[in-house]
Amino acid sequence: MKATILFASCLLMIFFLSCRKETTPKPRGYFRIAFPPKSYKPLDKSLPYTFQVPSYSITTADLLNPAEKAWITLEIPANHAQIHISYKKIDHNNLGELIEESRSLVYKHSAKASAIDEQVFVHQANKAYGMLYTLKGNAASPMQFYLTDSVHHFLRGALYIKEVPNYDSL
């Protein structure tokens, strides 16, 4: 009899003590970036290239290189982001030099980047070729690219976010 009372009381103590809820701290979170509804507008027609840009973006001439009329900065003010776009004509078979210059500009970020992923772009029907570089880590530019038709045109772009880089929040 004493053994069953002792067993029952131990079982009740275990039941009540084991139901205590342990709390663990939540990890630090970041705000979600909310983009406005998708709508696009054409780029300025005076440039030697064209594509659609978001309607909430602002396109300005590149302030660092005002002599280059085809170099622009595409700014997204709500996200504190800029895409610097440069354009060069391919002449005297300098495509290799332009590709190497683009690659070296990307790999200047390797001091802060933990990894650099390269993704090749090929569109045979339009004869368009390129490379997309994704930089991981606290690099100043998380993404860069170039596009070319390999005969006449070479377009390069680099995304910059105007805040202190923190890879977890990009």
C-alpha positions in Angstrom: 0.0 0.0 0.0 2.8 2.4 1.0 4.6 1.5 -2.2 1.6 2.3 -4.5 1.1 5.7 -2.7 4.8 6.4 -3.0 4.7 5.4 -6.7 1.6 7.5 -7.4 3.0 10.6 -5.7 6.3 10.2 -7.6 4.3 9.9 -10.8 2.3 13.0 -10.0 5.5 15.0 -9.1 7.1 14.0 -12.4 3.9 14.9 -14.3 3.7 18.4 -12.8 7.4 19.2 -12.8 7.9 18.0 -16.4 5.2 20.3 -17.8 7.2 23.4 -17.1 7.7 25.3 -20.4 11.3 26.2 -21.2 11.8 29.4 -23.2 14.6 30.0 -25.6 15.6 33.4 -27.0 14.6 34.1 -30.6 17.4 34.9 -33.1 17.7 38.4 -34.3 15.5 39.1 -37.2 15.5 41.5 -40.1 12.8 43.5 -41.8 11.3 42.1 -44.9 11.7 44.3 -48.0 8.4 45.0 -49.5 8.5 46.0 -53.1 5.7 48.1 -54.7 3.5 46.4 -57.3 5.4 45.5 -60.5 5.2 48.1 -63.3 7.9 49.1 -65.8 8.9 52.0 -68.0 11.2 52.0 -71.0 14.7 53.4 -70.5 15.8 56.6 -72.2 15.9 56.1 -76.0 19.0 58.2 -76.5 21.2 55.4 -75.1 22.7 52.7 -77.4 20.9 50.0 -75.4 17.3 49.6 -74.1 15.5 47.6 -71.5 12.6 48.1 -69.1 13.2 49.5 -65.7 11.0 49.6 -62.6 8.7 52.6 -62.5 9.7 53.4 -59.0 13.4 53.7 -60.0 15.3 56.9 -61.0 17.7 56.9 -63.9 20.5 59.5 -63.9 23.8 60.0 -65.7 26.8 58.5 -64.0 28.2 61.3 -61.9 31.6 59.8 -61.6 32.1 59.6 -65.4 30.1 62.5 -67.0 32.1 62.2 -70.2 30.6 58.7 -70.8 27.1 59.5 -72.1 26.0 55.8 -72.1 26.9 55.2 -68.4 24.0 55.5 -66.1 23.0 55.0 -62.5 19.7 53.3 -61.8 18.6 54.2 -58.3 15.9 52.5 -56.2 15.5 55.0 -53.3 13.2 52.9 -51.2 15.8 50.2 -50.9 18.8 52.5 -50.8 20.2 50.6 -53.8 21.9 51.6 -57.0 22.8 49.8 -60.1 25.8 51.3 -62.0 25.6 50.5 -65.7 28.5 51.1 -68.0 28.5 50.5 -71.8 31.4 50.2 -74.2 31.6 49.6 -77.9 33.7 46.6 -78.9 36.3 47.7 -81.4 39.5 46.1 -82.6 38.6 42.8 -81.0 39.0 44.1 -77.4 36.2 41.8 -76.1 38.8 39.8 -74.1 40.1 42.9 -72.4 36.6 44.1 -71.5 35.7 40.7 -70.0 39.0 40.5 -68.1 38.4 44.1 -66.8 34.9 43.2 -65.6 36.2 40.0 -63.9 39.0 41.9 -62.2 36.5 44.5 -60.9 34.4 41.7 -59.4 37.4 40.0 -57.8 38.5 43.2 -56.1 35.7 42.4 -53.7 37.3 39.1 -52.8 38.9 40.6 -49.6 35.5 41.0 -48.0 33.5 38.3 -50.0 33.4 34.8 -48.6 32.5 33.4 -52.0 32.0 34.5 -55.6 29.6 32.4 -57.7 29.7 32.7 -61.5 26.7 31.9 -63.6 27.1 31.9 -67.4 24.3 33.3 -69.5 23.9 32.3 -73.2 20.9 33.2 -75.4 21.8 31.8 -78.8 18.7 33.1 -80.6 19.5 36.7 -79.7 23.3 36.1 -79.8 23.6 37.4 -76.3 26.2 36.2 -73.8 27.1 37.1 -70.3 28.1 36.3 -66.8 26.3 36.9 -63.5 28.6 37.2 -60.4 27.0 36.7 -57.0 29.2 37.8 -54.1 28.6 36.3 -50.7 29.7 37.8 -47.5 30.1 41.4 -46.5 31.1 42.7 -49.9 30.1 46.2 -51.0 28.5 44.8 -54.1 26.4 41.6 -53.7 25.8 41.2 -57.5 27.6 42.2 -60.7 27.1 41.1 -64.4 28.1 41.8 -67.9 26.2 41.2 -71.2 27.6 41.3 -74.8 26.8 40.3 -78.3 30.5 39.6 -78.7 30.7 41.8 -81.8 29.6 45.4 -81.1 28.3 46.0 -77.6 29.5 45.3 -74.0 27.2 46.2 -71.0 28.4 45.9 -67.4 26.4 46.4 -64.2 27.1 46.4 -60.5 24.5 46.5 -57.7 25.5 48.6 -54.6 23.4 49.0 -51.5 24.1 52.3 -49.7 24.2 50.9 -46.2 26.9 49.2 -44.2 26.9 45.7 -45.6 25.6 42.9 -43.5 25.3 39.7 -45.5 22.5 38.3 -43.2 20.2 41.1 -44.2 20.9 41.4 -47.9 
